[in-house]
């Protein structure tokens, strides 16, 4: 399990709930009850401008 802490950081962190993150130790049934399912993507933002975030996600999703 990988826990990612960003104290006083200003960076964007994107995690897959399926592969890493703080939810791996929780049984799937309990995660589903919490509304956390495999394949979700967790996004933790820093101080980025919201328009910059939207543009970055649009550019990344266009590559799929």
C-alpha positions as CSV (number, residue, x, y, z in Angstrom):
1,X,0.0,0.0,0.0
2,X,1.2,3.5,-0.9
3,X,0.2,6.5,1.1
4,X,0.9,9.8,-0.6
5,X,1.2,12.8,1.6
6,X,1.7,16.3,0.2
7,X,2.3,18.6,3.1
8,X,2.6,22.2,2.1
9,X,2.9,21.0,-1.5
10,X,1.3,22.7,-4.5
11,X,1.4,19.7,-6.9
12,X,-1.4,17.7,-8.5
13,X,-1.7,14.1,-7.5
14,X,-3.7,11.5,-9.5
15,X,-4.2,8.0,-8.1
16,X,-6.0,4.9,-9.3
17,X,-8.0,3.4,-6.5
18,X,-7.4,0.0,-8.1
19,X,-3.6,0.0,-8.0
20,X,-2.6,2.2,-5.2
21,X,-3.8,4.6,-2.6
22,X,-5.2,4.5,0.9
23,X,-8.2,2.3,0.0
24,X,-6.4,-1.0,-0.7
25,X,-6.7,-2.3,2.8
26,X,-10.5,-1.8,2.8
27,X,-12.5,-4.9,1.6
28,X,-14.3,-4.3,-1.7
29,X,-17.7,-4.7,-0.2
30,X,-17.0,-1.9,2.3
31,X,-15.4,0.3,-0.5
32,X,-18.6,-0.1,-2.6
33,X,-20.7,0.9,0.4
34,X,-18.5,4.0,0.7
35,X,-19.0,4.8,-3.0
36,X,-15.4,3.9,-3.9
37,X,-15.2,1.3,-6.7
38,X,-12.3,-0.1,-8.6
39,X,-11.4,2.0,-11.6
40,X,-12.1,5.3,-9.9
41,X,-9.4,8.0,-10.1
42,X,-8.7,10.1,-7.1
43,X,-7.5,13.7,-7.8
44,X,-5.9,15.9,-5.2
45,X,-5.1,19.4,-6.4
46,X,-2.7,21.9,-5.1
47,X,-2.8,25.6,-6.0
48,X,-3.4,25.3,-9.7
49,X,-5.9,27.5,-11.4
50,X,-9.1,25.7,-12.2
51,X,-8.9,26.6,-15.8
52,X,-5.4,25.2,-16.1
53,X,-6.6,21.9,-14.5
54,X,-9.5,21.7,-16.9
55,X,-7.2,22.3,-19.9
56,X,-4.7,19.7,-18.6
57,X,-7.4,17.1,-18.2
58,X,-8.9,17.9,-21.6
59,X,-5.5,17.5,-23.2
60,X,-4.8,14.2,-21.4
61,X,-8.2,12.7,-22.2
62,X,-7.8,13.7,-25.9
63,X,-4.9,11.2,-26.0
64,X,-7.1,8.3,-25.0
